[in-house]
Amino acid sequence: GFKEMKGNIVQSSFWNFDALFTSQDHSVREMQDTFYLEGKDKLPSKELVNKIKAVHENGGNTGSIGWGYKWNPEEAMKRVLRTHTTVLSAQMLSRLKKEDLPAKFFAIGKNYRNETMDSSHLFEFNQTEGIVIDENANLRYLLGYLKEFFGKMGFPKVRFRPAYFPYTEPSVEIDVFHPSYKKWIELGGAGIFRPEMVKPLLGKDIPVLAWGLGIGRIITDHYKIKDLRDFYKNDLKQLRESKVWVK
């Protein structure tokens, strides 16, 4: 029942950060975390921009007090390599109409962050994104979706830890028990989108379950990969001998 979301790798800071209620002085927007590109992108409709501006400055009509600063449209126009596929979820919410609901969407895409490369970190990574927009959805539904997903991926033991993300509340981080490493490893984050994100984009505040999961770390066990950099090795023998992953 999930429909696929697609979008550009190059995005404006408006969609990558501002629409997700990430404050303009948040550390994730600094150069050490984000790849900025030359040029600027146009902002969307004036009506939507004003809603995002208001929710940042004073909470708008969401009941929040916002971030309490003067929102700068120039900052929102900066171009970036997207840092998460959640940018697609924000854009999808802005396009939905009342008659489209309830709805479920997924995305699989590459993202970029300015990380120091080692065996467990790369500056580009693939993520699978999911959202469920439903008046009756709640946190128990979200945890059920995640348990089902990781069970299909070969990880029946799943646990959840309270977490913080600017655009979800409550938020959780997901760990699975790795059968080869014999230890718990983190594989993603999830939560329910905050009213400060949902109401300006969708027009009303209803539950939106959301998750973003790292595909690379999920499939390392199947291919016996100990170093994430091996995904990008120009090893023809390895490529030719690799089989399609079906569990």
C-alpha positions as CSV (number, residue, x, y, z in Angstrom):
1,G,0.0,0.0,0.0
2,F,3.0,2.3,0.0
3,K,3.6,4.6,-3.0
4,E,7.1,5.7,-3.9
5,M,8.4,9.3,-3.4
6,K,11.2,10.6,-5.7
7,G,13.1,13.9,-5.9
8,N,16.3,15.7,-6.6
9,I,19.6,15.2,-4.8
10,V,20.3,18.9,-5.0
11,Q,17.8,20.7,-2.8
12,S,17.2,24.1,-1.2
13,S,17.9,24.6,2.4
14,F,14.2,25.6,2.7
15,W,13.1,22.0,1.9
16,N,16.1,20.2,3.5
17,F,16.0,22.2,6.8
18,D,13.4,25.0,7.2
19,A,10.3,23.0,6.2
20,L,11.4,20.3,8.7
21,F,11.4,22.9,11.6
22,T,15.2,22.8,11.8
23,S,16.3,26.2,13.1
24,Q,18.6,28.3,11.0
25,D,21.3,28.3,13.7
26,H,21.2,24.5,14.2
27,S,24.6,22.9,14.1
28,V,23.6,20.4,11.4
29,R,23.4,23.3,8.9
30,E,27.1,24.2,9.4
31,M,29.7,23.5,6.9
32,Q,31.2,20.5,8.8
33,D,27.9,18.6,8.4
34,T,26.4,19.8,5.1
35,F,27.8,20.1,1.5
36,Y,26.7,23.6,0.2
37,L,26.7,24.3,-3.5
38,E,27.1,27.5,-5.5
39,G,24.0,29.4,-6.4
40,K,20.6,29.8,-4.8
41,D,17.2,28.1,-5.3
42,K,13.9,29.9,-5.6
43,L,11.6,29.6,-2.6
44,P,8.1,28.0,-3.1
45,S,4.8,29.9,-2.9
46,K,4.7,33.1,-0.8
47,E,1.8,31.5,1.3
48,L,3.9,28.5,2.3
49,V,7.0,30.6,2.9
50,N,5.1,32.9,5.3
51,K,3.7,29.8,7.2
52,I,7.2,28.4,7.6
53,K,8.6,31.9,8.6
54,A,5.9,32.3,11.2
55,V,6.3,28.8,12.7
56,H,10.1,29.5,13.1
57,E,9.7,32.9,14.6
58,N,6.8,32.5,16.9
59,G,5.1,29.1,16.3
60,G,2.5,30.4,13.9
61,N,-0.9,28.8,14.5
62,T,0.5,25.6,15.9
63,G,0.4,26.4,19.6
64,S,4.2,26.4,19.7
65,I,6.4,29.4,20.6
66,G,8.7,28.6,17.7
67,W,12.5,29.2,17.8
68,G,12.2,32.9,18.7
69,Y,14.5,34.5,16.1
70,K,14.1,36.4,12.8
71,W,13.8,33.9,10.0
72,N,16.2,34.7,7.0
73,P,14.9,33.8,3.5
74,E,18.5,34.1,2.1
75,E,19.6,31.2,4.4
76,A,16.6,29.2,3.1
77,M,17.6,29.7,-0.5
78,K,21.1,28.2,-0.1
79,R,21.6,25.0,-2.2
80,V,22.7,21.8,-0.6
81,L,23.3,18.1,-1.4
82,R,20.3,16.6,0.5
83,T,21.4,15.3,3.9
84,H,18.4,13.0,4.3
85,T,15.4,11.6,2.3
86,T,13.1,13.3,4.7
87,V,13.2,16.3,2.3
88,L,11.0,14.2,0.1
89,S,8.5,13.6,2.9
90,A,8.2,17.4,3.5
91,Q,7.6,18.0,-0.2
92,M,5.0,15.2,-0.4
93,L,3.1,16.6,2.6
94,S,2.9,20.0,0.9
95,R,1.3,18.4,-2.2
96,L,-1.4,16.3,-0.5
97,K,-5.0,17.2,-0.4
98,K,-7.7,16.1,2.1
99,E,-9.1,13.5,-0.3
100,D,-5.7,11.8,-0.5
101,L,-5.7,10.8,3.1
102,P,-5.0,8.4,4.7
103,A,-1.8,7.7,2.8
104,K,1.5,5.8,3.0
105,F,4.8,6.6,1.1
106,F,8.4,5.3,0.9
107,A,11.6,6.5,-0.7
108,I,15.0,4.9,-1.3
109,G,17.7,7.4,-2.1
110,K,21.3,8.6,-1.7
111,N,22.2,11.3,0.8
112,Y,25.3,13.3,1.6
113,R,27.0,14.5,4.8
114,N,30.4,15.8,5.4
115,E,31.7,12.9,7.5
116,T,35.2,11.6,8.0
117,M,35.4,8.3,6.2
118,D,36.2,5.1,8.1
119,S,34.9,1.5,8.1
120,S,31.5,2.6,9.4
121,H,31.1,6.1,8.0
122,L,30.9,7.5,4.4
123,F,30.2,10.9,3.1
124,E,27.4,9.4,1.0
125,F,24.9,6.8,2.1
126,N,21.6,5.2,1.0
127,Q,18.5,5.6,3.2
128,T,15.0,4.2,3.1
129,E,12.3,6.7,4.2
130,G,8.8,6.0,5.2
131,I,5.8,8.0,6.2
132,V,2.2,7.1,7.2
133,I,-0.4,9.9,7.4
134,D,-3.4,8.7,9.3
135,E,-5.8,10.2,11.9
136,N,-5.7,7.0,13.8
137,A,-2.0,6.3,13.8
138,N,0.1,6.4,17.0
139,L,3.5,5.5,18.4
140,R,2.5,1.8,18.8
141,Y,1.7,1.7,15.1
142,L,5.1,3.1,14.3
143,L,7.0,0.6,16.4
144,G,5.0,-2.2,14.8
145,Y,5.9,-1.0,11.3
146,L,9.6,-0.9,12.3
147,K,9.6,-4.4,13.9
148,E,7.9,-5.8,10.8
149,F,10.5,-4.2,8.5
150,F,13.6,-5.3,10.4
151,G,12.1,-8.8,10.8
152,K,11.9,-9.0,7.0
153,M,15.5,-7.9,6.8
154,G,16.6,-10.8,9.1
155,F,16.8,-8.9,12.4
156,P,14.0,-10.3,14.7
157,K,15.5,-8.7,17.8
158,V,14.7,-4.9,17.8
159,R,14.8,-2.4,20.6
160,F,13.9,1.3,20.7
161,R,15.6,4.2,22.6
162,P,14.2,7.7,23.3
163,A,15.9,10.2,21.0
164,Y,15.8,13.8,19.8
165,F,15.2,15.1,16.2
166,P,14.1,18.7,15.4
167,Y,11.1,17.5,13.4
168,T,9.7,14.6,15.4
169,E,8.2,14.2,18.9
170,P,8.2,11.6,20.3
171,S,11.4,10.3,18.6
172,V,13.2,7.0,18.8
173,E,16.5,5.4,17.7
174,I,16.3,1.8,16.5
175,D,18.8,-0.9,17.4
176,V,18.9,-4.4,16.2
177,F,20.8,-7.4,17.6
178,H,23.4,-8.3,15.0
179,P,23.6,-12.1,14.7
180,S,27.3,-12.0,13.4
181,Y,28.7,-9.3,15.7
182,K,26.7,-10.5,18.7
183,K,25.9,-7.0,19.7
184,W,23.3,-4.3,19.3
185,I,23.9,-1.8,16.5
186,E,22.0,1.4,15.6
187,L,20.2,1.3,12.2
188,G,18.0,4.4,12.1
189,G,15.8,7.0,13.6
190,A,12.0,7.4,13.7
191,G,9.2,9.4,15.3
192,I,6.0,11.3,14.7
193,F,6.3,14.6,12.9
194,R,5.9,17.6,15.0
195,P,2.8,20.0,14.5
196,E,5.3,22.7,13.6
197,M,6.3,20.7,10.5
198,V,2.9,19.1,9.6
199,K,0.5,22.0,10.0
200,P,2.2,24.5,7.7
201,L,2.7,21.8,5.0
202,L,-0.5,19.8,5.2
203,G,-2.9,22.4,6.4
204,K,-3.9,20.6,9.6
205,D,-2.1,18.6,12.4
206,I,-2.7,14.9,12.1
207,P,-0.3,12.0,13.0
208,V,2.4,11.4,10.5
209,L,4.6,8.4,11.4
210,A,8.1,8.7,9.9
211,W,11.3,6.8,9.8
212,G,14.7,6.9,8.1
213,L,16.8,3.8,8.0
214,G,20.4,3.2,6.8
215,I,20.3,0.6,4.0
216,G,24.1,0.1,3.9
217,R,24.4,-1.1,7.4
218,I,21.4,-3.4,6.9
219,I,22.9,-5.4,4.1
220,T,26.5,-5.6,5.3
221,D,25.9,-9.0,7.0
222,H,24.4,-10.6,3.9
223,Y,27.4,-9.7,1.7
224,K,29.9,-10.3,4.6
225,I,31.2,-6.7,4.3
226,K,33.2,-5.5,7.3
227,D,34.0,-2.0,5.8
228,L,31.4,0.2,4.3
229,R,34.0,1.6,1.8
230,D,33.9,-1.9,0.1
231,F,30.6,-0.8,-1.4
232,Y,32.5,1.5,-3.7
233,K,35.5,-0.6,-4.6
234,N,36.2,-1.1,-8.3
235,D,36.6,-4.8,-7.8
236,L,35.2,-6.5,-10.9
237,K,35.6,-10.0,-9.3
238,Q,33.6,-9.0,-6.3
239,L,30.9,-7.4,-8.5
240,R,30.6,-10.4,-10.8
241,E,30.3,-12.9,-7.9
242,S,27.8,-10.8,-5.9
243,K,24.4,-12.3,-5.9
244,V,21.0,-10.6,-5.6
245,W,20.0,-10.2,-2.0
246,V,16.9,-12.2,-1.2
247,K,16.1,-13.3,2.3
